[in-house]
Amino acid sequence: MKPITIILTDGYSDWEIAPLAGAGRAFFGADIRFASPRGGAVTSVAGLPISDTIALTPPDDGVVVVCGGSAWEGATAPDISDALRQSLEKGCVVAAICGGTVALANAGLLDQVRHTSNGADYLPGLSKAYRGTSNYVDQPQALRDGQIITAPAPAPASFAFEVLAAAGLPEDAARQIKDMLGQEHQR
């Protein structure tokens, strides 16, 4: 399986990457790496600290994941556009969930692909660079179009499935996470 680099910021939404990072590593041996725009310590919105992350550099291979969080929504959002574009140019799959989709919109990565996020007005309201409204798909699950994966905040299970499958885990194995976490919604 190819490595998965998860980009975090202070205030990252820990539940959005929990199925991917936890189940991905524990059940499937995924090579999960945590990065942040500058490297160092970050703390989730719930107070979960990560003592050390690597400084973000575009990997040569694998999947680059932008975890959501309020840091992407403000005027002082980190600009990781070059790193995301370079990752895509190197052949990586680039994925984002919730607020992380703003980083992809800012990089122009959503302009020509079908994608989803936190609602039709979310990206236009937060990204001046966003030109992908005609490709927006309003759906509650993660969506993959070519080398881009996007998901709204309440879709960590389908997001984990798409990212793990993109990293090379056989789809039937990756589907186990989505199916397992979806059981509580069955009647």
N, C-alpha and C positions, 0 to 999 in steps of 0.2 A: 504494500500500500504506500502511496506517496505521502509525504509529510503534510501536515495541516498547521498553518501558522494563524493563530487567533490574535487579532489586534484588539487591545483593551485600552481604555482611558480611565481616569478617575471617574467614579460614578457609573462604571459599566454595569449593564443589566445582567447580573449573574445567572438568572434563570434562563436567559435566551441561549446560552451556550452550554448549560449544564448537561443536557442529554448528549450533546456532541462530544464534549470533553470527557465527561465522566464515563458514560457507557462506551464511547468510542475507544478510549484507552483501556478501561477495565475488561470489557467483553471481547474486543476485537484487536487489541494491541496497536491501536492507531498511534502514530508518532505525532503527538500534539506539542506544539511550541507556542509559548505566549510572548507576544511582542507588544510594545507600546510606541507611540510616535518618537519618544526620546529615550526609552529604556528606563529601568528602575522600578520602584514600587508603585502599585496602584491599589485602590480600594474600591470595591463594588458599592452600589447604591445601598445594599443591605449591610455594609460594613465588613464584608469578607476581604481580607487583605491578601495580596500576592506580593511577596517581599521583593521579587526581582523579575523583571521582564527584559528581554533583549531589545535593543533599539531596532526599530523597523528598518529593514533593508529588503528590497525585492528578492524573494527567493528564486532559485533557478528552476524549481519544479514544485508541483503540489497544488494545494488549495490555500488561498489567502482569504481569511474570514474576518470581516469587520463586525465586532459585537456592538450591539446598540447601547445607548446611554444618552443622557441629556447633553453630554459634552459635544455631540455632533450637531446639536440644534441651536447653539448660540453663536453670537458674533465672534467669539474667540475659539471656535472649533479648530482643532488641528487640521492643517492642510496636508493630507497624505496623497493628494492627486497624482503626483509624479510616481510615487512608489506603486500605487495601484495600476496605473497605465503601464509601467515597466514590468510589473508582474504578469499582466495580461500579454504583453508583447513577448515575454519569455515562454509563454505557453501555459501559465498557471490558470486555473479556474479562480475567479474572484467572486466571493460570496459576501452578502451582508444581510443582517436581520434588523428590523425596527429602525432606530436612529442611524445605524450603520449604513442604511441605504442612502442617506444624505451625502455621505462621503463618496459613494459611487456616482451619485447625481452630480456632485461638484466636479468630479473627474471626467464627466462626459461619458461615462461608461453605460448609462441607461438610455442614451438618446436613440439608439438603433436596435435595441433588443426588447422583447417582451419582458416585463418585470412587474413586481408588486411591491407594496410597502404598507404603511399604516393608514391608507385611505387616499382617495384621488386628489385631495387638496393638500396632503402632507408635504410631498416633495416640492411642488410649485411654491408653497409658502415658506420653505426653508432654504432653497437653493436657487440663487439667481442664474446659475449656469445650466440648470435643468431644461432640456429640450425634448423630453421623452413622453410628454402627456399622451400622444396618440398611441404609444406602445404600452400604456399602463393597463394592467389587468387587476380588477378588484376581486380578490379571492382570499380566503382565509388560510390557505396552505402556501408553502414555499413553491417557487417557480424557477425552473431552469430553462434558459435559452442559450444554447451554445456554451460559452465559457463563463456565463454570468448566472449566479444563483441569488435570488432575493426572497425575503420573507417578511411578513408583518410580525409584530411583537408576540402575538399569542400562538406562534407556529414553531416552537422549538423542536418538536418531534419530526415534522416533515422537513424542517431545515437540516436537522442532523442526518436524516436519511439521504437527502440530496448531496450534502457535503461528503459524507462517507462514501457514497456511490461514486462521486466525482474523484475521490482519492484512490479509488480502485477496489473498494470492498464490493464483493458480489452483491447485486441488488437484493437477492433473497435474504442475505445476511443483514444488510443495512435496513431492510424493511422491518426486521424484528424490533428495532427501537420504536419505529412509528407505530407498529401494531401493538406492542406492549404498552406504550404510553396512551394509546387510544382506547384501551380496554375500559377505562373508567367512564368513558362517554357512551358505551354500549348499554342498551337496556336489556 
